[in-house]
Amino acid sequence: MTTLLYRGHEYLQHKDPADKQPVELTYRRKVYTSRRDQASTKHPLLTYRGKSYTK
């Protein structure tokens, strides 16, 4: 068992570590920026007690 530390307290992990292969993450600037721009233009119009606003 592996001893872990959280906020100064030690505890034992009760499950075995996963035997998965690590995944290499990639950064795709063009995809990220285009999706960020799409998300920023889609602001739903919200209404609360007769007042309209966007989030």
C-alpha positions in Angstrom: 0.0 0.0 0.0 1.1 3.5 -0.7 1.2 6.1 2.1 -0.2 9.4 0.9 -0.1 12.8 2.6 -3.1 15.2 2.6 -3.1 18.5 4.6 -0.5 17.1 6.9 -2.2 13.8 7.6 -0.9 10.5 6.3 -3.3 7.8 5.1 -3.1 4.6 3.1 -4.5 4.3 -0.4 -6.9 1.4 -0.4 -6.9 0.6 -4.1 -4.0 -0.5 -6.3 -2.6 1.9 -8.9 -4.0 1.6 -12.4 -1.9 -0.3 -15.0 -2.8 2.1 -17.8 -0.3 3.6 -20.2 0.3 7.3 -19.8 -1.3 9.6 -22.4 0.7 12.3 -24.0 -1.4 15.5 -24.3 -0.9 17.9 -27.2 -1.6 21.6 -27.5 -3.2 22.7 -30.7 -3.2 26.4 -30.7 -5.5 26.9 -33.7 -8.2 24.5 -32.4 -8.0 26.0 -28.9 -8.3 29.6 -30.1 -11.1 28.9 -32.6 -13.2 27.0 -29.9 -12.5 29.8 -27.4 -13.7 32.4 -29.8 -16.9 30.4 -30.7 -17.7 30.0 -27.0 -17.2 33.7 -26.3 -19.7 34.7 -29.0 -22.5 32.4 -27.8 -23.9 34.2 -24.8 -27.5 33.2 -24.1 -30.0 35.9 -23.2 -31.1 35.3 -19.7 -34.1 36.8 -17.9 -34.6 37.2 -14.2 -37.7 39.0 -12.8 -38.3 40.8 -16.1 -34.7 42.0 -16.5 -32.7 40.6 -19.4 -29.0 40.0 -19.1 -26.2 37.9 -20.6 -23.8 35.8 -18.7 
